[in-house]
């Protein structure tokens, strides 16, 4: 009897160990299925409306570890930034020494599949196609960022969203997005291939010089500036809608074409005073996007926040003026930026007086008109709590799916 009991112990351990291995492998297989949806044989092609169609078979991609300099840690301290108050020569020397850690600049087996993965993913009857970028560690993609994606799918349930991100294109990234995937929403993080994205544009030569360590990265995060450039390139290659991850979608964007939103406007002459690139809606191969890319390359300055982003689109459009044939529309601030970054905190606060309650109601009524969404200005509002009864709480109460932040 004693021998019989002893024989049961190893068997039990073996069964338990096998079960654990099975669960791990199952999770990995689910992740692989998410990355590589099944498709028939054939080559990619585009239909007359510019929507991508494909019957391409995607190759099986091995899982990557999250142990990368760009992806380690919960916060955003893992992002590489040049030393403060350093000279141009010191920054270039620093950049050359750290170049091997800038994984986003490198081409590998996964990044080289980018185009095939995008084409295959967007071939699944997407009613509209959206793009986001995420240059921070995967662990810092939290409820606020998920709120943006949820609002997108609440309004566009049959849309497809591609997140250009090396860090989210991982097991951890899959687990973060899994609640949305479980709801059968079409979202996928993909490691971008910068060489492919910039090929045939003025950014192609700029990237080659950057990869050699010959460019001054500046004091601002290079990842942030690459995000400014990637959003332009991905829209130029594929067309669709680009959204920042701190934008709440309130109304369908499907009726908009070739649009930029004004961030501010002169109250007197009603002329815009600043544009923003947090929301961009453009057809594939639109010439204005090429102008933006060219401006980025010719005037790149990594030391001024926004210079290669919001200020860039403002400079280019200002020079164009009302030139005929430009074929794009500038929407008023209410469309995407109903609250300036200096005043965004007011939308998060619970009304405590009758006058504040009346202001909330008036604001909600205003937003129900020409407004398509709200830019949350995360740099200013990230640490603000969404208080019950606030404008933001009221807006998202019926526009979220997971609703962890309520």
N, C-alpha and C positions, 0 to 999 in steps of 0.2 A: 504493500500500500504506500509505503514511504517512497519507493522508487517511482510509483505511478504519479504521485504528487509532484515529484521533481521533474518528471517528463512534461508536466503541464506548464510549468513556469516558462521554459524557453519557447514553447509553442505560443503561449499568450504574448510574450514579448515580441516574437516574430510577427504575429498578427497585428499587434499595435504599431510596430515599426512600419509594416507594409501599408497600413491605413494612413499613417502620417505622410509617407512618400506619395501615396495615391492622391491625397488632398493637395500636396504641393504641386504635383504634376498636373492635376486637374486645373488648378488656378493658372498655371503657365499655359496650358492648352487653350483655356478661355481667352487669355491675353493674346495668343497667337491668332485665334479665330477673329478677334476684334481687329487686329492689325491687318489681316489678309483675308478679306471676304472672298468667297468663291466666285469665279467668273469663268466664262467660256474662252476658248482660244481665239486669237485674232489680234489685230493691232489697234492702237488708239486712233480715234478720229473725232472731228468736231462737226456738229450739225450746223445748219444755216443760222441759228440764233446765237451761236457762240458757246452754247452749253456743251460741256465735254461729255463725250460718250466713249465707252471702251468695252472691249471684250477681252482685255488683257489678263493673262494668268500671272499673278504675283508670286515671286519666289519666297520660299520659307526663310524667315529672318530669325537668327538666334536672339535670345533675350540678352539685354545688356544690364550690367550692374549699375546702381546709382552712385557708386563710389567714384565720382568725378569732382573735380574742383568746382565746376559750375553748378553741381547739384547737391553737394553735401550740406547737411544742416537744415534746421527748421526755418531760420530767418533768411535775410538777404545779405548777410555778411560774407557769404561765399562768393559773391560777385566780385570779379577782379577790377580794381580801380587804381589808377596811378597815384603815387604819393601826393598829398596836398602841397601846394606852393612850390612844386618842382618846376624847373625850366623845361623848355622844349627838348633840349638835348638830353636832359635827365629822364624825361618821359619816354623818349624813343629808346634810350638804353634800357630802361625798366621794361618796356614793351618787348624788346628783343629777348630779354632774359625770361620773360613770362610767356612768350609766344606759344610754347608747347602746351600751356594750360588753357589756351583759348580754343577749346574743342570745336566751337561753332565754326571756326575758320578752316577746319580740316575736312577732307573728304575721306569717307570710309565706306565700308560695305552697306551700312544702313543709310547714310546720307545719299549715296548714289542711287538708291531706290526711290528717292523722293518723288520724282515726276511720275513714275509708274504707280506709286501708291496713291498719289493725288488723283490721277486719271481713273484708276480703278475705283477709288472711293466715291468720286463725284459721278460715276456712271450709274449709280443706283437710284435713278429717278428722283433726283433732288429738285424740289420745286424752286429753290434758290440756294445759292452757295455763299457761305460766309467764311471769313478768315480772321484769326486772332494771332498774336505772337505772345510768347511767354519766355523771357530771358532770365528769370530768376530760378532758384532751386525749386524742385517740385514740391517740397514740403511747405513752401510758403504760398502755394495755391490753395486758398482757404474758402470759407463761406462767402466772403464778399465777391470773389471771382466767380464762384459757382452761381451766385445770384445773377450775374450778367448772362451766363449761359442759359440758366433756367428761363429768364425773361425772354431771351431770344427764341427758345423752343416753345414757350407758352404762346407766343404770337405767330411763330412759323414752325408748327409741329413737324412738317415734312421737309424742313431745310437740312442742309449738310454743313457741318462746321469743321474746318481744318484748323488746328492750333499748331503753328510753326514753333516747335520747341524741342530741343534735344533732351532737356531734363524731364519733361512730361512724357516723352516717348520712352517709357520704362515701366517696370512692374509697378512701382509706386504711383506713377502717373495714371496707369490703367485703373488701379484701385481707387484713386481719387475721382476719376470720371465714371466709375462703375455704376453708381446710382442712376446716372443718366442713361447709360447703356442698358441697364436693366429695364428702363422705361421705353426701350427701343428707339431712343433718339440717336440720330446719326452724328456722332462727334468723334474725332480721332486726332490725337497728337502725332505729329510727324517731324522727324529730324530734318531740318531744311538743308538743301544742297545749294549753298550760296553761289558756287561756280555755275550751276545750271540756271538759277534764278537771275543772275546778272549777265548771263551770256547774251551777246547781241545788243547790250545797252552800254552807255558810258561807264557804268559801274564795273564792267568786266575788267578793264585795265586797272581801275582803282583797287579792286580786290586783290589783284596780283601783287601790287606794290604793298598793300597792307599785309599780305601773307609773308612777305619778305622782311617785315619789320621796318619798313622805310617810311611809315606814316606816323605822325604824332597822334596818339589815341586821345589826347586831351585829358582834362581832369574829370569830365563827366563820364559815366559808365559807357564803355564802348558797346556793350550789349544793348543799351538803350538806343544809341544812335544806329546800330545795325537794325534794330526793330523799326526805326523810322524808314530805313531804306528797304527792308524786306517787305513791308506792307505795300510800298509802291511797286516793287518788282512782282510780287505775287498777283496783284491786281492786273498788272500789265500782261503777265503770262496767261492768266486764267479768267480774269474778269469776275466781278461779284461785289460783295460788301466787306469792307474791313471795319472791325470794331475793336476799340480798346476793351480791356477786361474790367474796366470800371464804368461801363455804360449799361444802363437799364433800358431795354427796349419796351416801349409802351404801345406802339402801333405798328402794323406791317410796313416794312420798307420796300416791299416788292413793287410798289408803284413808282419808285424813284429810280432815275437813271442819270448817271454822270453828274453827281452832286457833291458839293463841299458845303459844310456848315460854317456860318459866320459865328465867331465867338463873341464879338462885340460889334456895336453899331453906333454911329453918330446919331444922336436923337434929333438933331436938327435937319440934316439933309438925307437921313435914312441910308447913308452909305456905310458899308461895313468898314470897320477899322482894324479888325484882326480876324484871320481865318484859323481853323484848327484841323489837325489831321487825326483826331480820335475816331472820327467816322468818315470813311471815304467810300463812295459808291461809283464804280466806273465799269464801262464795257472793256473787254479785252482789247489790248493794243491801242488804247486811247492815247492820242498824241500828248495830251496834257501830262499824263503820267511820265512820259519820256522826258518832258521838260523838267518835271520835278526831280527825276533821277539825275539828269544832267546838272541841275543846280546843286544837288547834294555833292556831286563829285567835284565840281569847280570851286565851291565855296565852303567845303567841309571845315568845321571848326568844333573841335571836341571840348572846348573850354567854356562855351556859352550854352546854358540850358535852353532848350527849345529852338536853338538857332537852325538845327538840321531837321526840325519837325514843324511845329505850328508857324514859326517865323518864315520857314522856307516856302511853304505853300502860299503864304501871304505875299512874299517878295515876288514870286513868279506870276501870280495872278494880277498883282498890282501893275507889273510891267506890261502884261497883256492888254490891260484896259478893257475896252469894249470892242476888241478886234473881231470882225465878223468871221464866222466859221469856227469859233473856238469850241462850240458844242458842249457847254457845261453850265450848270446852274448853281448859284450861291443862295443857299437857304438862310433865312433870318435866324438870329440867335435862339429864338423860341423853339426852333425845330429840334436842335440837339443840345444846346447849352442854355437852358432856361434860367440857370443860376450861375453867376460868376464864381470863380474859385474862392474869392474873398467872402462870399455870402452863402456858400454851400452848407455851412453848419446849421443855418436856420431851417433847412429842410429835414434835418434829423431830430429836431427838438420837439418835445411834447408841448402842446399849447397849455399854458397855465392860467391865462386870463381870457375873458370874453373877446377882447380885441385880437388876441393871438389866435383863438379858434376861428374867428371870422377871416383872419389872414390866411389860415390853412385852407379854409373852404374856397376862398377867392383864388388861391394859387392852384388848387386842384381843378377849378373851373377853367382857369387859363390854360392849364396843361391839357385839358380835354379837347382843345381846339387844334391848332397847327403843330402841336408837339408830337414828335416821333419817339422821343426817349430823353433820358437825363444822364448827362455826364457827371459822375460823382466826384471827380477830382480827388482820386485816392490819396495823392500826396498830402492833401489837406484833411481829408475825411476818414482816412483809414482807421484811426483810433476812436472815431465817434460811434457811439451806440445808437442803433436805430430805435428811438424811443416810441412807445405805444402812442398812437394818435398823431404822430408826426406826418408830414407830407410823404416822406419816403415809405414809412410803414403803411400808409393808406394806399400808396401806389402799388406796392408789391404784394399786398395782402391777397390779391387774386391773380397775381402774375408769377408766382413761384411754384415749383414742383416739389422740391425737397423741403424747403422752408425751414431750414435749421436756424436762421437768424431772427425768426419771429418769436 
